[in-house]
């Protein structure tokens, strides 16, 4: 175990990149590491340079300030206040202090990443058997000893592995369901193979989810509970709409629906993004993991820098540090997204908001939650920074028999937080017991 009393090894950004190349893909994070290092260097090393440039222009700003007809903007006011606080004779000392702080913050981040790379304990759980396979898609049975237990078909996102649902033996949503008498069957999408590279969401439904649902209902002679997490929730809604006879309840966790909430203007931005990505999608057939992670980092460019800079302050023997590592491994061990699904996500969902406008069709049938008559349970985390709560709440309002739960946590916290079993899983388990 890493000793938290020993200072972490300080590596330059280039040395960190070189040492990372020998690691497994799931541990090369935060991916893409080069992008995060460039962001870090640009932000912190530009500050001392910007200060020197600003220091040279402040006298001119002061002269402008003294002119009676000069417009005193808020930015100019703050600059003049800053100038008055710093003794001109000590300007070089301020520059040196700023440079030292910037350097310290750069090394704090590289130390955090290096500590994460060297962490000796990774995810270790008992793999569960595969009971169905088509192409690269598999379905794993988390309660094979009780084939007559109520089935919950669990559908994760297409861009992340299902590991977040089974992080550790003692922090596993799937094993928690087993302990309460259910039979979770989780879809393990894996990377798109030869058969899947041309897939859209329609194919994932008609050639993967619907055939498996038909198969499992034939085996059990009973309808199943369908549970979707994030993007998997969209597929769960579509499956429930297309196969109502085989669906007992619908459960959606942090699932976006109205993609133009809370900002209606976001659609135009994603239409432009779709045009920019099109040359890549034509050439590659898939959107790579690193490019997917790049798009997420654009939404929160300093999130990765902040959390890794503070990682070394944790007790490395604590469950909190171990949880950090397995979550980061999961985030960095994503799978590519087919070009067809990428176009749908960016252009149809985010760009045109086909789901929120009830314009999403599969095999000519509208996927309209207003027409889903089975009981549904919708979890909308109030601190979700990936799926805006307003987007997910639209689904709860559209479903006619929905129970809404809004826990005070984030998107990943639904599965990975130490509060999740009490605040998310237990209320869901109570609801399930009333509808099984």
C-alpha positions as a Python dict, from the first residue, in 0.01 Angstrom:
ca = {
    (1, 'X'): (0, 0, 0),
    (2, 'X'): (121, 350, -78),
    (3, 'X'): (241, 523, 236),
    (4, 'X'): (62, 859, 264),
    (5, 'X'): (344, 988, 486),
    (6, 'X'): (593, 968, 199),
    (7, 'X'): (573, 1253, -51),
    (8, 'X'): (462, 1137, -396),
    (9, 'X'): (718, 1119, -671),
    (10, 'X'): (723, 1447, -862),
    (11, 'X'): (728, 1402, -1237),
    (12, 'X'): (741, 1659, -1510),
    (13, 'X'): (447, 1650, -1753),
    (14, 'X'): (661, 1486, -2025),
    (15, 'X'): (798, 1223, -1785),
    (16, 'X'): (443, 1147, -1673),
    (17, 'X'): (331, 1093, -2032),
    (18, 'X'): (620, 856, -2096),
    (19, 'X'): (556, 645, -1785),
    (20, 'X'): (185, 624, -1867),
    (21, 'X'): (240, 458, -2205),
    (22, 'X'): (341, 127, -2043),
    (23, 'X'): (20, 99, -1837),
    (24, 'X'): (-298, -91, -1933),
    (25, 'X'): (-552, 130, -2115),
    (26, 'X'): (-785, 133, -1814),
    (27, 'X'): (-508, 285, -1598),
    (28, 'X'): (-374, 542, -1845),
    (29, 'X'): (-609, 806, -1715),
    (30, 'X'): (-716, 1059, -1685),
    (31, 'X'): (-769, 1015, -2058),
    (32, 'X'): (-667, 1184, -2275),
    (33, 'X'): (-382, 1272, -2042),
    (34, 'X'): (-205, 1493, -2297),
    (35, 'X'): (-512, 1716, -2322),
    (36, 'X'): (-536, 1761, -1945),
    (37, 'X'): (-164, 1838, -1921),
    (38, 'X'): (-192, 2096, -2200),
    (39, 'X'): (-486, 2260, -2024),
    (40, 'X'): (-292, 2265, -1697),
    (41, 'X'): (21, 2413, -1852),
    (42, 'X'): (-169, 2669, -2055),
    (43, 'X'): (-368, 2797, -1759),
    (44, 'X'): (-99, 2810, -1494),
    (45, 'X'): (207, 2906, -1699),
    (46, 'X'): (17, 3179, -1879),
    (47, 'X'): (-59, 3359, -1551),
    (48, 'X'): (295, 3486, -1476),
    (49, 'X'): (336, 3594, -1839),
    (50, 'X'): (-3, 3763, -1834),
    (51, 'X'): (93, 3946, -1515),
    (52, 'X'): (408, 4094, -1670),
    (53, 'X'): (213, 4206, -1973),
    (54, 'X'): (-57, 4353, -1753),
    (55, 'X'): (195, 4524, -1529),
    (56, 'X'): (336, 4705, -1831),
    (57, 'X'): (-7, 4832, -1938),
    (58, 'X'): (-140, 4935, -1595),
    (59, 'X'): (13, 5285, -1605),
    (60, 'X'): (-171, 5355, -1930),
    (61, 'X'): (-491, 5221, -1773),
    (62, 'X'): (-442, 5457, -1480),
    (63, 'X'): (-402, 5752, -1714),
    (64, 'X'): (-724, 5654, -1890),
    (65, 'X'): (-892, 5620, -1553),
    (66, 'X'): (-816, 5982, -1470),
    (67, 'X'): (-991, 6111, -1783),
    (68, 'X'): (-1336, 6237, -1682),
    (69, 'X'): (-1507, 6102, -1994),
    (70, 'X'): (-1354, 5752, -1969),
    (71, 'X'): (-1598, 5465, -1922),
    (72, 'X'): (-1509, 5283, -1601),
    (73, 'X'): (-1594, 4919, -1679),
    (74, 'X'): (-1606, 4657, -1398),
    (75, 'X'): (-1297, 4488, -1540),
    (76, 'X'): (-1102, 4815, -1541),
    (77, 'X'): (-1209, 4888, -1185),
    (78, 'X'): (-1077, 4550, -1069),
    (79, 'X'): (-746, 4603, -1252),
    (80, 'X'): (-695, 4943, -1091),
    (81, 'X'): (-778, 4795, -750),
    (82, 'X'): (-520, 4523, -812),
    (83, 'X'): (-258, 4779, -906),
    (84, 'X'): (-322, 4977, -588),
    (85, 'X'): (-272, 4665, -375),
    (86, 'X'): (68, 4574, -518),
    (87, 'X'): (371, 4788, -447),
    (88, 'X'): (541, 4862, -785),
    (89, 'X'): (877, 4805, -619),
    (90, 'X'): (772, 4451, -535),
    (91, 'X'): (624, 4367, -875),
    (92, 'X'): (908, 4128, -959),
    (93, 'X'): (859, 3951, -627),
    (94, 'X'): (492, 3909, -709),
    (95, 'X'): (587, 3764, -1050),
    (96, 'X'): (823, 3514, -886),
    (97, 'X'): (560, 3414, -630),
    (98, 'X'): (303, 3367, -906),
    (99, 'X'): (546, 3152, -1105),
    (100, 'X'): (627, 2941, -798),
    (101, 'X'): (258, 2885, -724),
    (102, 'X'): (189, 2789, -1086),
    (103, 'X'): (478, 2542, -1083),
    (104, 'X'): (360, 2394, -753),
    (105, 'X'): (10, 2341, -891),
    (106, 'X'): (145, 2169, -1202),
    (107, 'X'): (349, 1926, -991),
    (108, 'X'): (57, 1873, -754),
    (109, 'X'): (-147, 1744, -1048),
    (110, 'X'): (130, 1522, -1188),
    (111, 'X'): (191, 1383, -839),
    (112, 'X'): (-179, 1300, -805),
    (113, 'X'): (-186, 1123, -1140),
    (114, 'X'): (136, 933, -1066),
    (115, 'X'): (1, 825, -726),
    (116, 'X'): (-313, 699, -898),
    (117, 'X'): (-103, 505, -1150),
    (118, 'X'): (101, 339, -873),
    (119, 'X'): (-195, 252, -654),
    (120, 'X'): (-166, -124, -589),
    (121, 'X'): (-534, -214, -543),
    (122, 'X'): (-766, -212, -843),
    (123, 'X'): (-1119, -347, -893),
    (124, 'X'): (-1141, -709, -784),
    (125, 'X'): (-1479, -884, -809),
    (126, 'X'): (-1595, -1232, -896),
    (127, 'X'): (-1693, -1236, -1266),
    (128, 'X'): (-2043, -1364, -1329),
    (129, 'X'): (-2137, -1615, -1602),
    (130, 'X'): (-2251, -1515, -1949),
    (131, 'X'): (-2592, -1664, -2032),
    (132, 'X'): (-2649, -1505, -2374),
    (133, 'X'): (-2426, -1370, -2648),
    (134, 'X'): (-2476, -1207, -2986),
    (135, 'X'): (-2181, -1050, -3166),
    (136, 'X'): (-1974, -879, -2898),
    (137, 'X'): (-2278, -817, -2675),
    (138, 'X'): (-2312, -1043, -2372),
    (139, 'X'): (-2560, -1073, -2086),
    (140, 'X'): (-2428, -1173, -1744),
    (141, 'X'): (-2637, -1344, -1477),
    (142, 'X'): (-2575, -1214, -1125),
    (143, 'X'): (-2799, -1472, -957),
    (144, 'X'): (-2751, -1795, -1154),
    (145, 'X'): (-2841, -2013, -856),
    (146, 'X'): (-3198, -1879, -847),
    (147, 'X'): (-3330, -1884, -1204),
    (148, 'X'): (-3689, -1833, -1085),
    (149, 'X'): (-3615, -1509, -897),
    (150, 'X'): (-3775, -1193, -1043),
    (151, 'X'): (-3562, -1078, -1335),
    (152, 'X'): (-3426, -724, -1363),
    (153, 'X'): (-3275, -655, -1705),
    (154, 'X'): (-3007, -390, -1641),
    (155, 'X'): (-2903, -175, -1940),
    (156, 'X'): (-2592, 41, -1895),
    (157, 'X'): (-2469, 317, -2123),
    (158, 'X'): (-2312, 223, -2455),
    (159, 'X'): (-1998, 430, -2387),
    (160, 'X'): (-1908, 292, -2044),
    (161, 'X'): (-1864, -61, -1919),
    (162, 'X'): (-2114, -189, -1664),
    (163, 'X'): (-1844, -206, -1392),
    (164, 'X'): (-1984, 101, -1215),
    (165, 'X'): (-2280, -120, -1117),
    (166, 'X'): (-2041, -370, -957),
    (167, 'X'): (-1745, -172, -826),
    (168, 'X'): (-1649, -398, -536),
    (169, 'X'): (-1784, -696, -346),
    (170, 'X'): (-1906, -460, -73),
    (171, 'X'): (-2013, -174, -305),
    (172, 'X'): (-2216, -335, -582),
    (173, 'X'): (-2563, -236, -686),
    (174, 'X'): (-2606, -565, -874),
    (175, 'X'): (-2505, -779, -575),
    (176, 'X'): (-2727, -563, -353),
    (177, 'X'): (-3023, -659, -575),
    (178, 'X'): (-2927, -1027, -548),
    (179, 'X'): (-2927, -1004, -169),
    (180, 'X'): (-3288, -883, -188),
    (181, 'X'): (-3407, -1178, -391),
    (182, 'X'): (-3380, -1050, -748),
    (183, 'X'): (-3201, -1187, -1051),
    (184, 'X'): (-3013, -900, -1220),
    (185, 'X'): (-2917, -973, -1579),
    (186, 'X'): (-2677, -702, -1694),
    (187, 'X'): (-2597, -620, -2056),
    (188, 'X'): (-2222, -617, -2119),
    (189, 'X'): (-2192, -428, -2449),
    (190, 'X'): (-1815, -466, -2496),
    (191, 'X'): (-1644, -292, -2789),
    (192, 'X'): (-1827, -288, -3122),
    (193, 'X'): (-1708, -573, -3341),
    (194, 'X'): (-1745, -633, -3714),
    (195, 'X'): (-2119, -688, -3679),
    (196, 'X'): (-2176, -380, -3465),
    (197, 'X'): (-1973, -110, -3643),
    (198, 'X'): (-2273, -16, -3860),
    (199, 'X'): (-2518, -19, -3567),
    (200, 'X'): (-2751, 262, -3468),
    (201, 'X'): (-2969, 257, -3158),
    (202, 'X'): (-3232, 82, -3370),
    (203, 'X'): (-2993, -210, -3426),
    (204, 'X'): (-2900, -232, -3058),
    (205, 'X'): (-3271, -261, -2984),
    (206, 'X'): (-3389, -488, -3266),
    (207, 'X'): (-3081, -713, -3287),
    (208, 'X'): (-2970, -724, -2924),
    (209, 'X'): (-3217, -614, -2657),
    (210, 'X'): (-3542, -735, -2811),
    (211, 'X'): (-3405, -1082, -2905),
    (212, 'X'): (-3266, -1125, -2554),
    (213, 'X'): (-3591, -1009, -2393),
    (214, 'X'): (-3784, -1258, -2605),
    (215, 'X'): (-3540, -1532, -2503),
    (216, 'X'): (-3548, -1465, -2130),
    (217, 'X'): (-3928, -1436, -2117),
    (218, 'X'): (-3950, -1769, -2299),
    (219, 'X'): (-3724, -1916, -2030),
    (220, 'X'): (-3897, -1765, -1726),
    (221, 'X'): (-4258, -1735, -1850),
    (222, 'X'): (-4284, -1395, -1680),
    (223, 'X'): (-4238, -1028, -1774),
    (224, 'X'): (-3923, -858, -1647),
    (225, 'X'): (-3829, -535, -1477),
    (226, 'X'): (-3623, -313, -1710),
    (227, 'X'): (-3365, -79, -1557),
    (228, 'X'): (-3153, 169, -1751),
    (229, 'X'): (-2870, 390, -1629),
    (230, 'X'): (-2788, 718, -1807),
    (231, 'X'): (-2784, 652, -2183),
    (232, 'X'): (-2903, 300, -2107),
    (233, 'X'): (-3221, 457, -1972),
    (234, 'X'): (-3309, 582, -2320),
    (235, 'X'): (-3273, 229, -2453),
    (236, 'X'): (-3482, 102, -2160),
    (237, 'X'): (-3765, 346, -2243),
    (238, 'X'): (-3757, 236, -2607),
    (239, 'X'): (-3756, -132, -2511),
    (240, 'X'): (-4054, -84, -2279),
    (241, 'X'): (-4239, 104, -2554),
    (242, 'X'): (-4167, -163, -2815),
    (243, 'X'): (-4225, -468, -2591),
    (244, 'X'): (-4499, -373, -2340),
    (245, 'X'): (-4621, -732, -2298),
    (246, 'X'): (-4282, -847, -2170),
    (247, 'X'): (-4215, -550, -1939),
    (248, 'X'): (-4337, -540, -1580),
    (249, 'X'): (-4185, -209, -1466),
    (250, 'X'): (-3953, 56, -1605),
    (251, 'X'): (-3671, 206, -1395),
    (252, 'X'): (-3453, 493, -1524),
    (253, 'X'): (-3155, 629, -1333),
    (254, 'X'): (-3013, 971, -1435),
    (255, 'X'): (-3162, 940, -1782),
    (256, 'X'): (-3175, 1245, -2011),
    (257, 'X'): (-3491, 1302, -2213),
    (258, 'X'): (-3548, 1666, -2302),
    (259, 'X'): (-3201, 1752, -2432),
    (260, 'X'): (-3284, 2121, -2471),
    (261, 'X'): (-3338, 2165, -2099),
    (262, 'X'): (-3234, 2376, -1923),
    (263, 'X'): (-3074, 2559, -2220),
    (264, 'X'): (-3280, 2562, -2542),
    (265, 'X'): (-2984, 2710, -2735),
    (266, 'X'): (-2765, 2405, -2676),
    (267, 'X'): (-2916, 2234, -2980),
    (268, 'X'): (-2745, 2470, -3225),
    (269, 'X'): (-2408, 2406, -3062),
    (270, 'X'): (-2445, 2031, -3105),
    (271, 'X'): (-2557, 2065, -3466),
    (272, 'X'): (-2230, 2249, -3535),
    (273, 'X'): (-2040, 1980, -3340),
    (274, 'X'): (-2200, 1709, -3552),
    (275, 'X'): (-2076, 1882, -3868),
    (276, 'X'): (-1724, 1906, -3726),
    (277, 'X'): (-1713, 1538, -3629),
    (278, 'X'): (-1857, 1405, -3954),
    (279, 'X'): (-1519, 1370, -4138),
    (280, 'X'): (-1386, 1161, -3848),
    (281, 'X'): (-1696, 942, -3834),
    (282, 'X'): (-1680, 874, -4208),
    (283, 'X'): (-1317, 761, -4188),
    (284, 'X'): (-1316, 569, -3859),
    (285, 'X'): (-1665, 408, -3825),
    (286, 'X'): (-1639, 464, -3447),
    (287, 'X'): (-1573, 751, -3209),
    (288, 'X'): (-1266, 659, -3003),
    (289, 'X'): (-1258, 654, -2625),
    (290, 'X'): (-1009, 941, -2611),
    (291, 'X'): (-1225, 1157, -2836),
    (292, 'X'): (-1533, 1079, -2625),
    (293, 'X'): (-1342, 1178, -2312),
    (294, 'X'): (-1227, 1496, -2487),
    (295, 'X'): (-1588, 1596, -2551),
    (296, 'X'): (-1675, 1541, -2184),
    (297, 'X'): (-1372, 1744, -2072),
    (298, 'X'): (-1491, 2039, -2281),
    (299, 'X'): (-1800, 2056, -2060),
    (300, 'X'): (-1591, 2066, -1739),
    (301, 'X'): (-1228, 2140, -1835),
    (302, 'X'): (-1099, 2181, -1477),
    (303, 'X'): (-1287, 1893, -1314),
    (304, 'X'): (-1012, 1637, -1380),
    (305, 'X'): (-735, 1877, -1281),
    (306, 'X'): (-905, 1960, -951),
    (307, 'X'): (-977, 1604, -839),
    (308, 'X'): (-633, 1464, -924),
    (309, 'X'): (-456, 1763, -767),
    (310, 'X'): (-626, 1680, -437),
    (311, 'X'): (-587, 1301, -458),
    (312, 'X'): (-253, 1289, -273),
    (313, 'X'): (-415, 1454, 30),
    (314, 'X'): (-630, 1144, 87),
    (315, 'X'): (-542, 861, 321),
    (316, 'X'): (-426, 600, 70),
    (317, 'X'): (-545, 317, 294),
    (318, 'X'): (-896, 457, 319),
    (319, 'X'): (-1204, 328, 133),
    (320, 'X'): (-1236, 678, -13),
    (321, 'X'): (-900, 649, -192),
    (322, 'X'): (-976, 298, -313),
    (323, 'X'): (-1315, 413, -443),
    (324, 'X'): (-1147, 702, -626),
    (325, 'X'): (-913, 461, -805),
    (326, 'X'): (-1175, 209, -917),
    (327, 'X'): (-1405, 487, -1039),
    (328, 'X'): (-1124, 646, -1240),
    (329, 'X'): (-1033, 306, -1385),
    (330, 'X'): (-1395, 268, -1492),
    (331, 'X'): (-1410, 617, -1645),
    (332, 'X'): (-1096, 551, -1847),
    (333, 'X'): (-1193, 202, -1959),
    (334, 'X'): (-1476, 309, -2187),
    (335, 'X'): (-1562, 165, -2525),
    (336, 'X'): (-1580, 332, -2867),
    (337, 'X'): (-1918, 447, -2991),
    (338, 'X'): (-2031, 351, -3340),
    (339, 'X'): (-2061, 632, -3593),
    (340, 'X'): (-2433, 571, -3628),
    (341, 'X'): (-2501, 600, -3256),
    (342, 'X'): (-2269, 903, -3232),
    (343, 'X'): (-2466, 1084, -3502),
    (344, 'X'): (-2790, 1004, -3323),
    (345, 'X'): (-2663, 1123, -2985),
    (346, 'X'): (-2515, 1449, -3108),
    (347, 'X'): (-2741, 1545, -3398),
    (348, 'X'): (-3076, 1378, -3324),
    (349, 'X'): (-3086, 1380, -2943),
    (350, 'X'): (-2885, 1688, -2846),
    (351, 'X'): (-2920, 1878, -3172),
    (352, 'X'): (-3283, 1822, -3269),
    (353, 'X'): (-3414, 1695, -2932),
    (354, 'X'): (-3615, 1418, -3098),
    (355, 'X'): (-3684, 1248, -2765),
    (356, 'X'): (-3811, 1559, -2588),
    (357, 'X'): (-4030, 1642, -2890),
    (358, 'X'): (-4163, 1284, -2920),
    (359, 'X'): (-4003, 1250, -3265),
    (360, 'X'): (-3784, 947, -3189),
    (361, 'X'): (-3899, 648, -3393),
    (362, 'X'): (-3778, 287, -3397),
    (363, 'X'): (-3908, 68, -3681),
    (364, 'X'): (-4167, 332, -3755),
    (365, 'X'): (-4304, 331, -3400),
    (366, 'X'): (-4277, 649, -3191),
    (367, 'X'): (-4098, 612, -2860),
    (368, 'X'): (-4349, 813, -2661),
    (369, 'X'): (-4329, 778, -2281),
    (370, 'X'): (-4686, 910, -2253),
    (371, 'X'): (-4799, 576, -2400),
    (372, 'X'): (-4608, 358, -2149),
    (373, 'X'): (-4872, 243, -1903),
    (374, 'X'): (-4662, 23, -1671),
    (375, 'X'): (-4538, 155, -1333),
    (376, 'X'): (-4212, 346, -1364),
    (377, 'X'): (-3950, 470, -1118),
    (378, 'X'): (-3735, 769, -1214),
    (379, 'X'): (-3426, 873, -1020),
    (380, 'X'): (-3305, 1229, -1088),
    (381, 'X'): (-2994, 1320, -884),
    (382, 'X'): (-3013, 1687, -794),
    (383, 'X'): (-2635, 1740, -821),
    (384, 'X'): (-2595, 1568, -1157),
    (385, 'X'): (-2336, 1754, -1366),
    (386, 'X'): (-2353, 1512, -1660),
    (387, 'X'): (-2729, 1490, -1715),
    (388, 'X'): (-2900, 1819, -1620),
    (389, 'X'): (-3182, 1742, -1374),
    (390, 'X'): (-3424, 1946, -1586),
    (391, 'X'): (-3359, 1711, -1879),
    (392, 'X'): (-3425, 1400, -1671),
    (393, 'X'): (-3732, 1546, -1498),
    (394, 'X'): (-3900, 1574, -1838),
    (395, 'X'): (-3911, 1194, -1857),
    (396, 'X'): (-4073, 1166, -1513),
    (397, 'X'): (-4340, 1416, -1619),
    (398, 'X'): (-4409, 1233, -1944),
    (399, 'X'): (-4458, 886, -1794),
    (400, 'X'): (-4820, 853, -1672),
    (401, 'X'): (-4743, 624, -1376),
    (402, 'X'): (-4405, 752, -1260),
    (403, 'X'): (-4264, 764, -909),
    (404, 'X'): (-3994, 1031, -883),
    (405, 'X'): (-3697, 1018, -647),
    (406, 'X'): (-3450, 1310, -632),
    (407, 'X'): (-3152, 1224, -409),
    (408, 'X'): (-2901, 1495, -321),
    (409, 'X'): (-2602, 1347, -504),
    (410, 'X'): (-2432, 1337, -842),
    (411, 'X'): (-2451, 1120, -1151),
    (412, 'X'): (-2185, 868, -1054),
    (413, 'X'): (-2276, 889, -687),
    (414, 'X'): (-2595, 690, -758),
    (415, 'X'): (-2375, 381, -786),
    (416, 'X'): (-2045, 474, -625),
    (417, 'X'): (-2123, 693, -326),
    (418, 'X'): (-2110, 540, 22),
    (419, 'X'): (-2453, 701, 74),
    (420, 'X'): (-2602, 531, -233),
    (421, 'X'): (-2723, 209, -59),
    (422, 'X'): (-2932, 404, 191),
    (423, 'X'): (-3040, 702, -16),
    (424, 'X'): (-3086, 549, -361),
    (425, 'X'): (-3091, 169, -357),
    (426, 'X'): (-3312, 122, -50),
    (427, 'X'): (-3599, 344, -176),
    (428, 'X'): (-3580, 169, -512),
    (429, 'X'): (-3587, -171, -340),
    (430, 'X'): (-3897, -71, -146),
    (431, 'X'): (-4069, 39, -465),
    (432, 'X'): (-3970, -282, -642),
    (433, 'X'): (-4112, -496, -361),
    (434, 'X'): (-4445, -317, -409),
    (435, 'X'): (-4446, -383, -785),
    (436, 'X'): (-4302, -734, -812),
}
